[in-house]
Amino acid sequence: MNAAVFTSAALSLPFSFSKTRSSKLSTKKGVKGEFRVFAVFGEEGGLVEKKSQWGPLFDVEDPRTKAPPYKGKILDVNQAFEVARFDIQYLDWRARQDLLTIMLVHEKVVDVLNPLAREYKSIGTVKKELAGLQEELAKAHQQVHISEARVSTALDKLAHMEELVNDRLLPGKVGTESDRPSISATASSVQLDRENIDREKTTLGAKTLNVSGPVKPYHPGLKNFWYPVAFTADLKIDTMVPIDCFEEPWVIFRGEDGKPGCVQNTCAHRACPLHLGSVNEGRIQCPYHGWEYSTDGKCKKMPSTRLLKVKIKSLPCLEKEGMIWVWPGDEPPSTTLPSLQPPSGFVIHAEIVMDLPVEHGLLLDNLLDLAHAPFTHTSTFAKGWSVPSMVKFLTPASGLQGYWDPYPIDMEFKPPCIVLSTIGISKPGKLEGKSTKQCATHLHQLHVCLPSSKNKTRLLYRMSLDFAPMLKNVPFMQHLWRHFANQVLNEDLRLVLGQQERMLNGANVWNFPVAYDKLGVRYRLWRSAIDRGDDKLPFSN
């Protein structure tokens, strides 16, 4: 082995040996000494051919085919020199092969561990390149900030223009801050502004947004939508979920095929509530006389009498992304359902259903308004919030979604009764940053306000987090989430119930909209178009 080292050193090749255990043993009889070498063998036992920058240095013919035929013989001086020369040639060839193997293995290690080393870059070169990349990144960040500033300016201009448009759509509203008297205004200037407002109402006509008096009957157009009515987790094979939808009682259960169905919650025989019965082999059984109905409403069994052709009403019913949907309208159901899944990276932690004694439009008004939080939710999530000097909701001119300023909250209304929101948070009760993207952790909420009747709403609430996934497995955590949701809701309910009482007595709950009411106003404009039966709905794009 010393001869191999010497021969390789004479070639002036940079390498070093380390004491490693050989994985292959290559020996040649008739050659003095043994060589333990690590090599990569192909199918025929030779070195795997691989193009390398070191390849030409080791392109030496294998001398073993020219070994002197003197094995077992007494040699003279010339023959001994010939054998010695062969030994040196063999050792030189063997050393080259060993070094080539090391180089190839080294290349593979470099490929895996350090791609930069393949280019033999010095530390200084790498530092210079890294500094260049950092400079380019800083320029890119600066350009992004410039673009964000331009977008923000454009949105502000758009919001101002939209307020002007809303002033024409809602001449009874005084929505811009410039129209409102300042605190330091004199009594005479306030009176003058009020007279101008009254004169504008008289001139432009009675197009004011008016939500007052008893709740009107639901327009059929409001029923021609898919409505989420239950969470998949609440509908087992042998359970039922009774609901009220547009003042009609319904019950949901799973049929023989496991798919959900929705039928009228009234037996055709004696009008007994079916949800008081049971589900047997995919059929709901009336508890009074045992009549059984399938998910399409057909009566499949009448104990103790002859089976008659009887059917109760049923609704189109589908299951998607963890929710049960029904179509209560007379028109053919739409072939598409909106996606209500939380954004990527979020984990669902709570799904809660509540029945509330509030008309669903009033509840939607409340959910689409965030400006009330530091005044209403002082004992829950908004405890400690400061009161901003100005609150705005920024949104595209034709949309039902946008973001709150200065709160890091994105919000969207999805017709007919769904509110989605993403809240940037740092810790409970605190806000962080100026936008949701600037926050490290987030809470995503889904609110569905199903119109049960004129004074009752079925609320479906789902909460998701993009942090602390372990909370999902904490025992009784669902009960804690429900307790917190009840606290927040009760802070709203006492106010909304008071609104409802005054609305029923004739007060207009949208008498004086301002800038931060934008999303709520848009919902009411959309709802008014539904109630009028308009063919084209506003903000449908």
URVENRA-V25606 format. One record per run of one state. SS is the DSSP state (a for helix, b for strand, c for the rest). FROM is the first residue (numbers start at 1). LEN is the number of residues. If there is no record, write none. Layout:
BEGIN
ss & from & len
SS & FROM & LEN
SS & FROM & LEN
END
This chain:
BEGIN
ss & from & len
c & 1 & 1
a & 2 & 9
c & 11 & 15
b & 26 & 1
c & 27 & 8
b & 35 & 1
c & 36 & 5
b & 41 & 1
c & 42 & 5
b & 47 & 1
c & 48 & 7
a & 55 & 4
c & 59 & 4
a & 63 & 4
c & 67 & 10
a & 77 & 37
c & 114 & 1
a & 115 & 5
c & 120 & 3
a & 123 & 47
c & 170 & 7
a & 177 & 3
c & 180 & 7
a & 187 & 18
c & 205 & 15
a & 220 & 4
c & 224 & 2
b & 226 & 6
a & 232 & 3
c & 235 & 5
b & 240 & 6
c & 246 & 2
b & 248 & 7
c & 255 & 5
b & 260 & 5
c & 265 & 9
a & 274 & 3
c & 277 & 1
b & 278 & 3
c & 281 & 2
b & 283 & 3
c & 286 & 6
b & 292 & 2
c & 294 & 4
b & 298 & 4
c & 302 & 9
b & 311 & 1
c & 312 & 2
b & 314 & 7
c & 321 & 2
b & 323 & 5
c & 328 & 19
b & 347 & 10
c & 357 & 3
a & 360 & 8
c & 368 & 5
a & 373 & 4
c & 377 & 15
b & 392 & 4
c & 396 & 5
b & 401 & 5
c & 406 & 3
b & 409 & 6
c & 415 & 3
b & 418 & 8
c & 426 & 5
b & 431 & 1
c & 432 & 4
a & 436 & 3
c & 439 & 2
b & 441 & 13
c & 454 & 2
b & 456 & 10
c & 466 & 3
a & 469 & 5
c & 474 & 3
a & 477 & 28
c & 505 & 10
a & 515 & 18
c & 533 & 9
END
